[in-house]
Amino acid sequence: MSIRYAVVGAGWISQIAFMPGTAQAENSRLTAIVTGNTDTASKLASFYGIEHIYSYDQYDQMLADDVVDAVYVALPNGLHAEYAIRAAKAGKHVLVEKPLAVSVEECRAMIAAAEEAGVYLATAYRLHNEPGNLHALKLIRDGAIGDPRIFSSMFSFIADTGNHRLKAANWGGPLQDIGIYCLNAVRHVFEDEPLSVSAIKNQVDDPRFGEVEETFAATLLFPEGRLAQFTASFGAADLDVFRVAGTEGELMVERAYDFQSPTTVRHFRAGEVVEHYFPQTDHFAGQTDYFSQCILSGTPPEPDGYEGLADVTTLVALERVAQTGRIEAISLPPRDRRPGASMRRTYPTTSHRLMV
């Protein structure tokens, strides 16, 4: 049995990653596209053999028709909550691109709608299924570096003029778009939630950054005195890496967040270096396979709405302290589930994609 998906928002991430990935997943299939561009939809539908095309005005009709079991929401951030809630109320499972929503209140409304309807709401944290990241977490949990004390991460790329990530109306900016990867990583590296946050952002004389900052830097204090720092930037060369220093060694994960590059994990201990190379996998095939398996087996997904809420709560606090210059305490409930080996998925990459 396969879970039938509607792609809601046929933009860049859907075309380059979700649709080709889901087409590979053995327990999933694409059956509907919801978009405002009928020409794009027709080409994609023909390429992937998708039967049903709907406009945004026909979204509720699509939900009422028996053509999908789940929706993948890849719209601008400000629309996540509306389209997820409408799907949940119609009895459809929902996979939402990160960040889950643009406010704590919206996240809670999405969670409530899914719980009331008895459907699953998942945040699209594809790295929770990626072998390299899961291996790094296992090494840390097995004591390979002793007690993890310090986390440091950088994620950057050069944003082009006109990129939707540069629009404040979309809750754009480097913190929300790529800093969220660093934040989500450290929460699982430390297996805990931050106690307080501080941050700083820059303003540069560049027309690209009239609405959002170029670079955002955050510092977070965790229980037991653990510290984390990360920097997210739209104005520096491609880099995505995190390092964890423990009492007995160090771990470095290179190409930690990029879905188009293989991951390398380097373990430093007692003067020796052990390198673990992971072949590039299709992150989106793995993510969809995992979510579909959760639906089929009746098992709640690990990266659920509450996982998305934890990150959005922290992002909002970081935004606030970057404005005030203060340190702010936050309080998050403990998570009883973390990414683990059973979530590992290894689909090969594919060149079978259409960019319209």
Secondary structure as UniProt FT lines:
FT   STRAND          3..8
FT   HELIX           12..13
FT   HELIX           14..18
FT   HELIX           19..24
FT   TURN            26..27
FT   STRAND          28..34
FT   HELIX           38..48
FT   STRAND          52..54
FT   HELIX           56..58
FT   HELIX           59..64
FT   TURN            66..67
FT   STRAND          70..73
FT   HELIX           77..79
FT   HELIX           80..89
FT   TURN            90..91
FT   STRAND          93..96
FT   HELIX           104..117
FT   STRAND          121..123
FT   HELIX           126..129
FT   HELIX           131..141
FT   TURN            142..145
FT   STRAND          148..158
FT   TURN            161..162
FT   HELIX           164..166
FT   HELIX           168..170
FT   HELIX           175..179
FT   HELIX           180..189
FT   TURN            190..191
FT   STRAND          196..201
FT   HELIX           207..209
FT   STRAND          215..221
FT   HELIX           223..225
FT   STRAND          227..233
FT   STRAND          235..246
FT   STRAND          250..254
FT   TURN            259..260
FT   STRAND          263..269
FT   TURN            270..271
FT   STRAND          272..278
FT   HELIX           283..297
FT   HELIX           305..324
FT   STRAND          328..329
FT   HELIX           341..343
//
